[in-house]
């Protein structure tokens, strides 16, 4: 929901920059300025979205590192329906409704 009004070019730019940062590349700042120039995105806005992406990835990774007994196995969809998120093997199911995807 946070990205619903964010321009696609800004999300794409921030995603690329976050990925390069995640690789601990020494050229991350050069990539940021180059990609921002290519996509005509404000670097400050891209930086804000990069930070948001990093927080989401970090929180998702911390949830995945929990032991299986602590993982959430049910969730409520946007329509209020309770669905299973994982089967016996612990593998997530693919959401069928775009509103069920958490960005």
C-alpha positions, 0 to 999 in steps of 0.5 A, a space after each residue: 500500500 505504501 507504493 501505490 502512488 509511487 511512480 514506477 520509475 522511482 520504484 524501479 530505480 530504488 530497487 536497482 539501487 537497493 540491490 547494488 547496495 545489498 551486494 556491498 558494491 563500492 560503486 553504489 553511490 555512482 550507480 545511484 546517481 547514474 540510474 537516477 540520471 537515466 530515469 530522471 528520478 530525484 536522488 533524494 526521493 530514490 534514497 527514501 524509497 531505497 531505505 523503505 525497500 531495505 526495511 521491508 527486506 530486512 523485516 521479511 528476512 527476519 520473519 523467514 529466519 524464525 523456526 518453523 513453529 514460530 512462522 505465521 501459517 494463516 493470514 487474512 486476505 483483503 476481503 477478510 477471508 482466512 487463508 493458509 500461507 504455508 503447507 506442511 513443508 513450510 513453503 509459501 503459497 502463491 497469492 492469487 489476488 493482487 491485494 494479497 501481495 505485501 510490498 
